[in-house]
Amino acid sequence: MTQDHSVGSINDPQLSNQCAGSVEAARSEFHQIGGGATPTPALHSIRIAPIKFNVAKRVLVKHHYLHSMPGGTQSSLGAFVEDRLLGVLTLGVGPSNAHRLVEKAAPTDCVTLTRLWLSDELPKNSESRVLGIALRSLGSATSFKFVATYADPNVEHVGTIYQATNWIYIGESQAMPLLDFGDGVGRHTRSVARKYGTHSLKYLRKHGLTVKKIPQARKHRYIYFLDRTWRNRLKPEQLQYPKKEDRNATD
C-alpha cells in the first residue's frame, strides 16, 4: 500500500479527527464535491485521508440516504480524487454490545463502520477499493482486532459490498426503533440518550418534546477480522450471504 492510498495517521486505540491530514483534507472539501461533469476517474487515483467531523457531517447530511451523522463517531475518512472529495466513511462505537460477538473481546478491540457514501462519479468497484484501503490501514495502524457493520433492509440493502470484500455474515440484529422529533430525521436511541440523558418517550414527552418511534427492520450483520488469529473467537455461526432476491434488494 503506497502512502497516497493510506488513511494517514490514526491514533491508537482512539481514532481521531484531528490527526495529520485532517486540515489539508478539509480545505478541498465540500465546495469541490460534484462541480459538473468530469471524466470518470481511474480506480488507482482514489486516495483515502482523514477529514474533519464537520466536513463529513455536511456531506452525509446532504448525500447519504439517512441524512445524518451517526452518534459516537470517532473517525471520519474521505475518498479523494485529486482535490475533490467524492466519498465519506465514518467509524465509531456502534452498538454497545458489538464486542460481545467475539469471545473475550473488550469494547476497545472493535470499531463499527457506521456510514459509507461514495459519489456516482466514481467508477465501478470503487466501494471495494475504498473499503480495502481503509481496512488495511486500520489493521496496520491501530490495535483494533475486528470491524462490525450493518446493512439496512429498510432501503433494500443486503450488504453486497461487504460480501464482495469477504466480510463474515452472522445473521440479523435485533430490531431497534429510531426516534423522530418531528423533523423527519430518525435518531438512534443511543444518540438521544446521550443528549437528553434518556430515550424514554414518556420522559421526553413529559418535558415538552414531540417524539415518536420509527419502527425498523432487523439489519444484516457483518464482521471483518483485522487480526485473523481472532477468527476462531467468533461466537455466532457464520451463515450464507443473503441474496438480493431474498428481499428484492437493489444495493
N, C-alpha and C positions, 0 to 999 in steps of 0.2 A: 504494500500500500504506500503510495507516494504521499508526500506532505500535502500536496494540493488536494488530496482526496481524504484527508483526515478531518476529524471534528475539532481539531485544535486541542487546547489544554482543558482537561476535565479534572476537577479536584475530586479526590477520592477520600472517604466514600460519599461525601455530599457533592452532588452535581451543582455547578454554579453558573449563573447567568452573567457574572462579572469577570469571567475568565478572559485571557488574552484572545483577541479576535472579535469579541462582542462589539466593541466600539467601532471597529472597522466595518463589520457587517451591518451595523445599524445605519451607517452613512448611506449605504446604497439600497436601503430597504424599500419602504412602501411606495415611494414615488416612482420606483423603477419596475414595479410589478405590472405585467401587461405591457402597455405602451405601444400597442399596434402590432400589426403582423410582422413577424420576423421569420427567417429560415429556421426550420426545425433543428435544434442543436443536437450534436452527437452525444451519445451516452458518456463517452470519456471526458466530455467537457464539464460534466456536473461536479461541483465542489460542495462539500459539506462544511459548515463553520458555525460556531456558536453565535446566537443573536440575542439581543435583549428581550426581556419578558414583554415589554410594551410593544415591541415590533411584532413579535409572534402573535400577541393578542389581537392587534389590529388586523393582521392577515386572516387569522382564524375566524374572527367575528364576521368578517366580510365574506370569506370564501368557503369555510368548512360547513358541512350540512347542519351541524349543531349550533353554529354561530355563537360559540362561546370558547373561553379559555378554561381548561379544566382546573379545578381546585387542587392544591397540593403539587403544582408544577415545580420541579426542581431544576430543569434544564430545558432550554429551547434551542433547536438547531435549525439552520436554514439551508436549503438547497439552492445553490447559485449557479448560474451560467454567466461567466464574466462578472459584471457588477449587478446583475438582475436577480432578485430574489424570486424564485419560482416554486418554492416548496417550503413547508414547515413541519417539523416533528417536535413533539413535546414528550418529556419523560418525567415521571413523578411517582408519588407514593401509591396511587391506585387504590384498589380495595384494601382495607386494613388487614385482611387475613390472607392476602396473596402468598405470603411466605410460608403459610401452613400447607401449601400444596407440596412442599418438599420436606422430607424428613430432616429434622434437626436444623432447619434454616431459621435465621433471625431476620427481622424486618430489613436490616441493613444489607442482607445478602441479595436482595432482589430490587428491581425497579420495574415500573409499568410504562409501556408505550401507550400514551393516552390520546394522542392525536397524530394523524398523518394526512397531510394535504399536499398534493402536487398539481401544478398548473397543467392544463391540457396542452400547453405549448411544448411540454417535454415529450420526448419520443417514447415509443412503446418499450416496455421493460424498465422504465426509469424507476418505478417503485422498487423492483428487486435490487437495482443497483444502489439506490439511496439507502434502503434498509441494510444491505450488505455492508456498505461503508460504515454506517452507524454502529452496527453490531460488532464489527471487527474492532472499531475504535473503543467501544465500551469494554470489550474483552481484554484489550491490551492496556488501557489507560485507567481502569477502575478496578475495584475489588468485588464488584457485583458478580454473582455466580449464575444468575439467570434473569431473564426478562419475561414478563407476562403481558398479554394484550388480549383484547376482546373485539369480536366482530358483531355488529348490531343487526339482527334480522328485522328490526323495525323498518330499516331502509333497504331491506333485501340484500344484506351483506352476509356472506358465509365465510369470509376470510381467505379469498382466493390468493391474495398476495402473500399471506403467511404460509399457505400451502406451497406456493411456488418457491419460497425461501426456506423450506424444510423445518418449519416450526412443528411442535408436537401438539396434536389436538387432544383435549382432555374433557370434551363434553360441554354442556351448557351450565352457566352460572345460575344462581338464584335470581329471580326477577325482583328488581329494586325500583320502585316508582321514583320519578323525578317530581320536583315541586315547582309550580308556576305561580309567580307573584303578580299575575295579571298583565304581564308584558309579553306572554307567549314564549318565554325562554325557560326551558327545563333546566333545573338546577339539581345537582346530586345532593342527597340528604346530608352527606358529609360536609359539603361546602356550606350548606345552610346552617348546620350546627356550629361550624367554625365561626360564622358571622354572628349568629344570634344566641349561641350557647345551647341550642336545642333545635330539633327538627319536628317537634311535636306540633301538629296542626292546631290542636286545642289551645296550646300556649300562644302560638303565633297569632291566631285569630283573636284571642282574648286581648292581645296588646295592639289591636287595630290593623293588623296586616291581612290583606286579601290573598289567600293562598289556596291552591287546590292541587291534588295529586294528578300526575300524568302517568297512567299505567304503562309499564314497559314489558316487553317480551324478554325471555331469557336470552342471554348473549352467549355466543360461541367463545370458548376459552382456548387460548393457545399459550404455549410456553416455549422458550428458546434457551438452551443451556449455553452460557458463555464459557463455563468450565465444564467440559464434557465428563470429567470424573464424577460430577454430581448427578449424572443422568440416572443412575440406579437408585437415587433417593426419592424419585418422583412417586408420590402416593397414589394419585388417581391412575387408572388404567389408560394407556394410550389407545385412542379409538380411531376408526377410519375417518378420513376427512368428510365433512358434509359437502354435498354437491349442490350445484345451482338448482338442479331440478327438484331438490328436496324442499326448497321454499320459493321456487321460481325466481331465484336470485339473479341479479344482473351485475354484481360488482366484479 
